[in-house]
Each structure stands twice: as structure tokens, then as C-alpha cells.
Amino acid sequence: MRPAPKQDKLFFKLIKSYVFFAFTLGVINLALLLLVLDTENEIIEITLPWLLLLGLLFSMNVYIYSRWTAKRITRPLESIAAAIRRMEKGHYTERLDITAGYEFSVIQQRFNDMAERLERTEEENRRLQASKQRMLADLSHDLKTPITTIQGYAKALQLGMVDSEAQKERILQLIYNKSTLVTTLVDDIFNLSKLDRPDYPLVAMQGDLAELLREIAADYYDQFEDKQFTLLLDIPHGEVLMDYDSNLMRRAISNLLSNALLHNPPGTEVSIRLSDADDTVRLFVIDNGVGISDPLKRVIFDPFVRGDAARQRDGGTGLGLAIARQTLELHGGELNLHNQHGKTEFELVLYKKRKSTQ
């Protein structure tokens, strides 16, 4: 129910002010009447000085009442109107700071809350716009570089500028590798755009996450051997049952392992650890490689951001971590990054009872 005494406070103040105005006006009239009344002759004698005095007292009464009304009502309304006009022009940092009664203090609080939300939304829009522009520039760069290389080598072959069969074979292999990179980039962009849809059809079925990890580790075993990486596994022997989309989860975990392989030197130690708690399952992918700087850590999950902070030609598509995080969020989970004790730790969190989206 409405707290009537508080919400009607201004109404009662206005009544009191009207009563005060009427009372003071009555006192003035009564005082003037006593002064001009001749009781002996039973006549009222009003002269010009008395009329001037009456006008002066009446004007003072109106002035005092008007000042009170302006202070309590008009000025707060003018401040609110001015703040709204400035906000219409995009000044979302505008805040109200007025001293007034209960009703205006409520309006002020609601206005400031709204302004704060608008400011955050505007800042987020600017960030998204900057991210979009950067993503388009990066996409243009990542597509143009291999395509330019393919065009250059193809033109050289067309003009007969390559004589030996060994050089032709090498160039054809380079063309194939660059075309594969372009295909991978397009596929990653397509997959990321699909995952970003709110109506993405997630096919979550109960499966053994521990067995999935063992399969992925086996798939990457040769790559780790070739690059002289040490792979350590800490996976429960029993089943770790969860509801998840097998294809998406495989891709997300594979992206983390590929990221570790791509951005760390030979001899790096990579650990995969799986823990099963009552309400959560946590998967850790940890390496003791080159690490990730704090500035890069803040944007590492954005599209086209690469772990080396520089745009190397062999730096992958820069979409792997963005796809991995989007996958975890689709499952109602989280993907976090921790830098501690000289190690880079990616933590995947899955909730056995999915968290509410509200």
C-alpha cells in the first residue's frame, strides 16, 4: 500500500501555506479595519496613506508566499526541466542535486538512477561501436593479407615466373595454406555469429565430461609432442555427468588447447584439470608459458584479439576465445582467466542447475 502520510506531504504543505496566506491577509485587513474604524461616529474613514499601507502589506504578504512557493515547488521543477533538456542533448552525466520535500527527493532519486543507467548504456554503446570498428578493420586485415598472398603467387605462376618444380610445389602449398586460413576465418566468423543469436538451438544432452576431455587430449597428443610440450592430466577416473552440447563443448576446449599451443614456446607445460563438486563442474587449462599482460587480459575474449598482442600472420583467427566464452555462456556457465604465480589459467565453470538469466 502507498505510504499516504509521506506521499501527501506536499499536499498538506500547500494547504498550510494557503491557510497561512489567508490568515496573514485576514490579520492585515483586520488591523487596517481597526485603524480606520471610528467607533464613536460608527463610520470607516479610509484615507490614501491607509490605502498605501494596505497595498504595501498585501504586496509583502504575496511576496513572502511567492518566495516560499518558488523555493518549495517552482525552483525544483525548473531544475528538473533544465536537467531533462540537457539530457535530451546527450549530457548523460547530468545529475540532480536539489533540496526539496519528499516528492521531489523521490523524483530526484529516480532521475539520477535513470541518468546513471543511460550513461552506462551510452558508454557500452561507444565501447561496442569501437569494438565493431576494430573488428571490421581486423577482419579486413585478416582477409586481405592471405588473399593478397594468394593473388601474388597465382600471378607469378600465371606469368611463368617460377621455373623449378620444387618452387612451384612450395608456392602451391603456400596458396593452399593461405586459402585454408581464409576458410577457417570465415567459418569462425559464421560460428561466432550463430552463437551470438539469442535463439541459438543448443542441443544439450547428458554426457561424460571426463571422457570428452580424455578424447580431446588424445587428439592433441601428437601436436603437443611435435612442439615439445608437456601435457599433464588430472581427470577423475569415474564419470562426470553433465548436460552439454558435445560439439560446442569439444570446440571450446579445443580452442583453449590450440591457444596454448599457438602462443607459447617449446617446452611449455600445459595442465588439464577437472573437478566435480556438488553444484558445479570446473575445468582448468593451465600453462606456464609467456603469460598474458593485464591490458590484454581485459580484452582477451573480444573477437580478433590475439594472445601475442601483436598481429602476427600465423596468429590464428583471433576468434577462438570469443567462441569458447560464448559457448560457456550458452550453457549457463562462465569462462574466466586468471594470471597467478607465473601461470595462465583458463577456468571453465558449468553449473549442474543452470543459473537464472534474470
C-alpha positions in Angstrom: 0.0 0.0 0.0 1.0 3.6 -0.5 2.6 5.4 2.4 -0.1 8.1 2.4 1.4 10.4 5.1 4.7 10.7 3.1 3.3 10.9 -0.4 0.7 13.5 0.7 3.3 15.7 2.4 3.4 18.3 -0.3 -0.4 18.5 -0.5 -0.6 19.2 3.3 2.2 21.8 3.0 0.3 23.6 0.2 -2.8 23.6 2.4 -0.8 25.0 5.3 0.7 27.7 3.1 -2.7 28.7 1.8 -4.1 28.8 5.3 -1.1 31.0 6.4 -1.6 33.3 3.4 -5.3 33.7 4.2 -4.6 34.1 7.9 -2.0 36.8 7.4 -4.2 38.5 4.8 -7.0 38.5 7.3 -4.8 39.8 10.1 -3.8 42.7 7.8 -7.3 43.5 6.9 -8.5 43.3 10.5 -5.6 45.5 11.7 -6.4 48.0 9.0 -10.1 47.9 9.8 -9.4 48.7 13.5 -7.2 51.6 12.5 -9.7 53.2 10.1 -12.9 52.4 12.1 -14.4 55.3 14.1 -16.5 53.6 16.7 -17.8 56.8 18.2 -19.3 58.0 14.9 -19.7 54.5 13.6 -18.0 55.3 10.3 -15.0 54.0 8.4 -12.6 56.6 7.2 -10.1 55.4 4.7 -7.5 57.8 3.5 -4.8 57.5 0.9 -2.0 56.7 3.3 -4.1 53.8 4.8 -4.7 52.5 1.3 -1.0 52.7 0.5 -0.2 50.9 3.7 -2.8 48.2 2.9 -1.2 47.8 -0.6 2.3 47.6 0.9 1.3 44.9 3.5 -0.6 42.9 0.9 2.3 43.1 -1.5 4.7 41.9 1.2 2.4 39.0 2.0 2.2 38.0 -1.6 5.9 38.3 -2.0 6.6 36.1 1.1 4.2 33.5 -0.1 5.6 33.5 -3.7 9.1 33.1 -2.4 8.1 30.1 -0.3 6.3 28.6 -3.3 9.2 29.2 -5.6 11.6 27.6 -3.1 9.4 24.6 -2.5 7.9 24.0 -5.9 9.0 26.2 -8.8 12.7 26.0 -8.4 12.9 22.2 -8.1 10.6 22.0 -11.2 12.8 24.4 -13.1 15.9 22.4 -12.1 14.3 19.1 -13.2 13.1 20.6 -16.5 16.6 22.0 -17.2 18.3 18.7 -16.4 15.9 16.9 -18.8 16.6 19.4 -21.6 20.4 18.9 -21.1 19.9 15.1 -21.1 17.9 15.3 -24.4 21.1 16.8 -25.9 23.1 13.8 -24.8 24.5 15.0 -21.5 24.0 11.7 -19.6 26.4 12.7 -16.9 23.7 15.1 -15.7 22.6 14.6 -12.0 20.1 16.5 -9.9 21.1 17.9 -6.6 18.2 19.9 -5.2 16.9 20.4 -1.6 13.2 19.9 -1.6 10.4 17.9 0.0 9.8 14.2 -0.1 8.1 14.1 -3.5 10.9 16.0 -5.2 13.5 13.9 -3.5 11.9 10.8 -4.9 11.8 12.3 -8.4 15.5 13.3 -8.0 16.5 9.8 -7.0 14.6 8.3 -9.9 16.1 10.8 -12.3 19.6 10.2 -11.1 19.1 6.4 -11.3 17.8 6.8 -14.9 20.7 9.1 -15.8 23.2 6.6 -14.4 21.7 3.8 -16.4 21.7 5.9 -19.6 25.3 6.9 -19.0 26.3 3.2 -18.6 24.3 2.3 -21.8 25.9 5.2 -23.7 29.3 4.1 -22.6 28.6 0.5 -23.6 27.3 1.7 -27.0 30.5 3.6 -27.5 32.5 0.6 -26.5 30.5 -1.7 -28.8 30.9 0.8 -31.7 34.6 1.0 -31.2 34.8 -2.8 -30.9 32.7 -3.1 -34.1 35.0 -0.7 -36.0 38.1 -2.5 -34.7 36.6 -5.9 -35.6 35.8 -4.7 -39.1 39.3 -3.4 -39.5 40.8 -6.6 -38.2 38.5 -8.7 -40.4 39.6 -6.7 -43.4 43.2 -7.1 -42.5 42.9 -10.9 -41.8 41.1 -11.5 -45.1 43.2 -9.1 -47.2 46.6 -10.5 -46.1 46.2 -14.1 -47.2 44.2 -13.2 -50.3 46.9 -10.8 -51.4 49.4 -13.5 -50.9 47.3 -16.0 -52.9 46.9 -13.4 -55.7 50.6 -12.7 -55.8 51.7 -16.3 -56.0 49.0 -17.2 -58.5 50.0 -14.3 -60.8 53.6 -15.4 -60.6 52.6 -18.9 -61.7 50.4 -17.5 -64.4 53.2 -15.3 -65.9 55.7 -18.2 -65.8 58.0 -16.5 -63.3 58.6 -19.8 -61.4 60.8 -22.3 -63.3 61.6 -25.2 -61.0 59.1 -27.8 -60.0 60.3 -27.6 -56.4 59.4 -23.8 -56.3 56.0 -24.5 -57.9 55.3 -27.2 -55.3 56.2 -24.8 -52.5 54.1 -22.0 -53.9 51.1 -24.3 -54.4 51.5 -25.4 -50.8 51.6 -21.8 -49.6 48.5 -21.0 -51.7 46.7 -24.0 -50.2 47.7 -23.0 -46.6 46.5 -19.4 -47.1 43.2 -20.5 -48.6 42.8 -22.8 -45.6 43.3 -19.9 -43.3 40.7 -17.8 -45.1 38.2 -20.7 -44.9 38.9 -21.2 -41.2 38.4 -17.5 -40.6 35.1 -17.4 -42.4 33.9 -20.5 -40.6 34.9 -19.0 -37.2 33.1 -15.7 -38.0 30.0 -17.7 -39.1 30.1 -19.8 -35.9 30.5 -16.8 -33.7 27.6 -15.0 -35.3 25.4 -18.1 -34.8 26.4 -18.4 -31.2 25.6 -14.8 -30.6 21.9 -15.3 -31.6 19.5 -15.5 -28.6 17.5 -18.2 -30.2 20.5 -20.5 -30.9 19.3 -24.1 -30.8 21.5 -25.6 -28.1 21.5 -29.4 -28.2 22.4 -30.2 -24.6 22.4 -33.9 -23.7 23.8 -35.7 -20.7 27.3 -36.9 -21.3 30.6 -37.8 -19.5 32.7 -34.7 -19.5 35.7 -36.6 -18.2 35.6 -39.0 -21.2 35.3 -36.0 -23.6 38.4 -34.5 -22.0 40.3 -37.7 -22.5 39.3 -37.9 -26.2 40.4 -34.3 -26.8 43.7 -34.8 -25.0 44.3 -37.9 -27.2 43.5 -35.8 -30.3 46.1 -33.2 -29.3 48.8 -35.6 -28.1 50.8 -35.6 -31.4 50.7 -31.8 -31.6 52.0 -31.4 -28.1 54.7 -33.9 -28.8 55.8 -32.1 -32.0 56.1 -28.8 -30.2 57.8 -30.4 -27.2 55.0 -29.5 -24.8 54.4 -31.4 -21.6 50.7 -32.3 -21.1 49.5 -33.2 -17.6 46.1 -34.6 -17.0 44.2 -34.6 -13.7 40.8 -36.1 -14.6 38.6 -38.2 -12.3 38.6 -41.9 -13.1 34.8 -42.0 -12.7 32.1 -40.4 -14.8 31.4 -36.7 -14.6 27.9 -36.4 -16.0 26.7 -33.0 -17.3 24.1 -31.7 -19.7 26.1 -30.1 -22.6 26.3 -29.8 -26.3 29.1 -32.2 -27.2 30.2 -30.5 -30.5 30.2 -27.0 -28.9 32.0 -28.1 -25.8 34.6 -30.0 -27.8 35.2 -26.9 -29.9 35.5 -24.6 -26.8 38.1 -26.9 -25.0 40.0 -27.5 -28.3 40.2 -23.7 -28.8 41.9 -23.3 -25.4 44.4 -26.0 -26.1 45.1 -24.6 -29.6 45.6 -21.2 -28.0 48.2 -22.6 -25.6 50.0 -24.3 -28.4 49.9 -21.3 -30.7 51.2 -18.6 -28.3 53.7 -20.5 -26.1 57.3 -21.6 -26.8 58.5 -25.2 -26.9 59.0 -26.8 -23.5 55.8 -25.2 -22.1 53.9 -27.3 -19.5 50.1 -27.5 -20.0 47.8 -28.9 -17.3 44.2 -30.0 -17.8 42.3 -30.5 -14.5 38.7 -31.4 -14.0 37.0 -31.1 -10.6 33.4 -32.2 -9.8 31.6 -30.5 -6.9 28.0 -30.7 -5.6 26.7 -27.9 -7.8 29.5 -27.1 -10.3 32.0 -28.7 -12.6 35.2 -26.8 -13.1 37.7 -27.4 -15.9 41.1 -25.7 -15.8 43.5 -25.3 -18.7 46.8 -24.0 -17.2 50.2 -23.3 -18.8 53.4 -21.8 -17.6 54.2 -20.1 -20.9 54.7 -16.5 -21.9 51.6 -15.3 -19.9 49.0 -12.6 -20.7 49.5 -9.0 -19.7 47.0 -7.1 -17.7 45.9 -4.7 -20.5 45.5 -7.7 -22.9 43.6 -9.7 -20.2 40.8 -7.1 -20.2 40.1 -7.7 -23.9 41.3 -11.2 -24.4 37.8 -12.6 -25.0 36.9 -10.0 -27.6 36.9 -11.1 -31.3 40.2 -10.8 -33.2 42.3 -10.2 -30.1 45.4 -12.4 -30.1 47.5 -13.6 -27.3 50.7 -12.1 -28.5 49.1 -8.6 -28.6 50.7 -8.1 -32.0 49.1 -9.0 -35.2 51.3 -11.9 -36.5 50.4 -13.6 -39.7 50.4 -17.0 -38.1 48.5 -15.8 -35.0 45.3 -17.7 -35.8 41.9 -16.1 -36.4 41.7 -14.4 -33.0 38.2 -15.8 -32.6 38.9 -18.9 -30.6 38.5 -17.5 -27.1 35.4 -15.4 -28.1 33.8 -18.6 -29.4 34.8 -20.5 -26.2 33.3 -17.9 -23.9 30.1 -17.7 -26.0 29.8 -21.4 -25.8 30.1 -21.4 -22.0 27.6 -18.6 -21.6 25.1 -20.6 -23.8 25.4 -23.4 -21.3 24.7 -21.0 -18.5 28.4 -21.2 -17.4 31.4 -19.0 -17.3 34.9 -18.8 -18.8 37.4 -16.9 -16.7 41.0 -16.0 -17.0 43.4 -15.9 -14.0 47.1 -14.9 -14.0 48.8 -16.1 -10.9 52.3 -17.4 -9.9 53.6 -17.0 -13.5 50.9 -19.2 -14.9 48.0 -18.6 -17.3 44.8 -20.3 -16.1 41.6 -20.6 -18.0 38.7 -21.7 -15.8 35.5 -23.2 -17.4 32.6 -23.3 -14.9 29.5 -25.3 -15.6 26.5 -25.3 -13.2 24.6 -28.6 -12.7 21.5 -26.5 -12.1 21.6 -23.7 -14.7 21.7 -20.2 -13.3 18.7 -18.0 -13.9 19.1 -15.5 -16.7 17.1 -12.9 -14.8 
